[in-house]
Amino acid sequence: YVTRLNIRALGATLETTAPDTVRSGETTQVLIRVLDANGDPIVAALVQCSVVQGSGTMIEPALLTDTIGYTTAHFVCTPSPASEQDSIRIVSGDADTVIGIT
């Protein structure tokens, strides 16, 4: 018998880039990079994004990273007459972070 085993690293660190402020009704990009425990990028890592505070939405709740560990999620700031703080939770493997967008 021949057995093939594919072992993948889990995300240990997340690097995120997103604007601090988004106008009501606009869509913005959230750049995410997933790294393993050695600081190396993870290819095809599952990244899950969700809004945990505020009324905004994520267009893609689940994404995969590219060949250098990056993926881009899109956040939609729901139209509102007042300013609000939205919090986005990003999870991949053992890595978990929350970022804020006003």
For each residue, the residues with C-beta under 8 A, 3 or more apart:
1:
2:
3:
4:
5:
6:
7:
8: 42 44 45
9: 12 36 37 40 42 93
10: 36 42 92 93 94 95
11: 14 34 35 36 42 45 47 92 93 94 95
12: 9 35 36 37 93 94 95
13: 34 35 36 39 95
14: 11 32 33 34 35 90 92 95 96 97
15: 32 33 35
16: 30 31 32 33 90 97 99
17: 30 31
18: 28 29 30 31 75 88 99 101
19: 22 28 101
20: 100 101 102
21: 101 102
22: 19 26 28 75 77 101 102
23: 26 77
24: 77 78 79 80 81
25: 77 78 79
26: 22 23 76 77
27: 59 74 75 76 77
28: 18 19 22 74 75 77 101
29: 18 72 73 74 75
30: 16 17 18 49 72 73 74 75 88 90 99
31: 16 17 18 70 71 72
32: 14 15 16 47 49 63 65 70 71 72 73 90 92
33: 14 15 16 41 65 68 69 70
34: 11 13 14 41 42 45 47 65 69 71 92 93 95
35: 11 12 13 14 15 39 40 41 42 69
36: 9 10 11 12 13 39 40 41 42
37: 9 12
38:
39: 13 35 36
40: 9 35 36 69
41: 33 34 35 36 65 68 69 70
42: 8 9 10 11 34 35 36 45 65 69 92 93
43: 65 66 67 68 69
44: 8 64 65
45: 8 11 34 42 64 65 69 92 93
46: 62 63 64 92 93
47: 11 32 34 62 63 64 65 71 73 90 91 92
48: 61 62 90 91 92
49: 30 32 58 60 61 62 63 73 88 89 90 91
50: 58 61 88 89
51: 54 55 56 57 58 75 86 87 88 89
52: 87 88 89 98
53: 85 86 87
54: 51 78 84 85 86 87 101
55: 51 78 80 84 86
56: 51 75 76 77 78 86 88 101
57: 51 75 76 78
58: 49 50 51 61 73 74 75 76 88
59: 27 73 74 75 76
60: 49 63 73 74
61: 48 49 50 58
62: 46 47 48 49
63: 32 46 47 49 60 71 72 73
64: 44 45 46 47 71
65: 32 33 34 41 42 43 44 45 47 69 70 71 92
66: 43 69 70 71
67: 43
68: 33 41 43
69: 33 34 35 40 41 42 43 45 65 66
70: 31 32 33 41 65 66
71: 31 32 34 47 63 64 65 66
72: 29 30 31 32 63
73: 29 30 32 47 49 58 59 60 63 90
74: 27 28 29 30 58 59 60
75: 18 22 27 28 29 30 51 56 57 58 59 86 88 101
76: 26 27 56 57 58 59
77: 22 23 24 25 26 27 28 56 80 86 101
78: 24 25 54 55 56 57
79: 24 25
80: 24 55 77 83 84
81: 24
82:
83: 80 102
84: 54 55 80 102
85: 53 54 100 101 102
86: 51 53 54 55 56 75 77 100 101 102
87: 51 52 53 54 98 99 100 101
88: 18 30 49 50 51 52 56 58 75 98 99 100 101
89: 49 50 51 52 96 97 98
90: 14 16 30 32 47 48 49 73 96 97 98 99
91: 47 48 49 95 96
92: 10 11 14 32 34 42 45 46 47 48 65 95
93: 9 10 11 12 34 42 45 46
94: 10 11 12
95: 10 11 12 13 14 34 91 92
96: 14 89 90 91
97: 14 16 89 90
98: 52 87 88 89 90
99: 16 18 30 87 88 90
100: 20 85 86 87 88
101: 18 19 20 21 22 28 54 56 75 77 85 86 87 88
102: 20 21 22 83 84 85 86
